[in-house]
């Protein structure tokens, strides 16, 4: 199947027009006439992921986060991201990205279903971003332990009351700390997101809002969803999910 047909399928499911104004989605590098047989799915196109794609001899890399986020005034092929762009062209590997358009259509609703949120509503109506609703009442420690098992992440940061009984939860996958004010307006017991800075943690305390920072690792479900979408289009695709951890760290 040629890349153009794959893009049309994904664009019908996750219209590029739904992206946030600051975002960049769609075809990053490649040619729409390329015949696609093998695909690598990843959250980010890092050097390690690029090397993984070369070793696997894939035709297409589909990522959640775009490698070309800001306009480039220089492409230095000795340094990333220039060297990655170089290798995409050299090895004739295309790269397509679905980010905030995917988030609006699928990410947060999917996460909410996995958590068991009922009576779902939109958290930030202006941006059509995030989901909140009710869950079966549970203490915060049990909730966190269950969440780690459900969403397959190893560690998190919790800012809030230690004796909290969680009944009303909101979630934004990825970086949603700037929406703590909307979360407060919804009178949530707990707001779940990633990239909570020290200053946002202090502000959430001032607001008396309990916040759980689960990082970006929960966005790995992106790969499961896109894999299913591709196989519904053509079951002959050979699809790999990146085994590369984007950021190497150990929490002590």
Secondary structure, 3 states (H helix, E strand, C coil): CEHHHHHHHHHHHCCHHHCCCCCCCEEEECCCCCECCEEEEECCCCHHHHHHHHHHCCCEEEECCCCCCCCCCCCCCCCCCHHHHHHHHHCCCEEEECCHHHHHHHHHHHHHHHHCCEEEEEEECCCCEEEEEEEEEEEHHHHHHHHHHHHCCCCCEEECCCCCEEEEEEEEEEECHHHHHHHHHCCCCEEEEECCCHHHHHHHHHCCCCEEECCCHHHHHHHHHHHHHHHHHCCCCEEEECCCCCCCCCCC
